[in-house]
């Protein structure tokens, strides 16, 4: 899942080298992902009215559900 979010984010931003995704596992079935990008690229990851961020979270939820897990995505600037 970490690689999935990293792939999407790197294709959205101007500086793919600055994309950092951290994964923490709370329990056996819950995963928290934290996405960090440059301040200039934060708007591209969030999108207008948050639509890009919402879409990323929906896709992440679907991928996690396929493995029987729950995943949360937090976007930091």
C-alpha positions, 0 to 999 in steps of 0.5 A: 500500500505504501508503494501504491500511494507513493506511485500516485503522489510521484506522478502528481507532483513536480519534484518526485524525489521529495515524496516521502510516505511513512507507514505505521501499523497500529494493529494487525488490521489497521495501517496509517500512511503519512504522505509528505511533499514539498510545500509547492506541491501540496495543492497538486496532491490535495486537488481542487476542493480536496477531490484528488486527496479523496480519490487517493483515500478511496483507492487506498481503502479499496486496496486495503479491503482487498487484503482484509485491512483498514488504511488511513492516509494523512497528507502533511505539508 
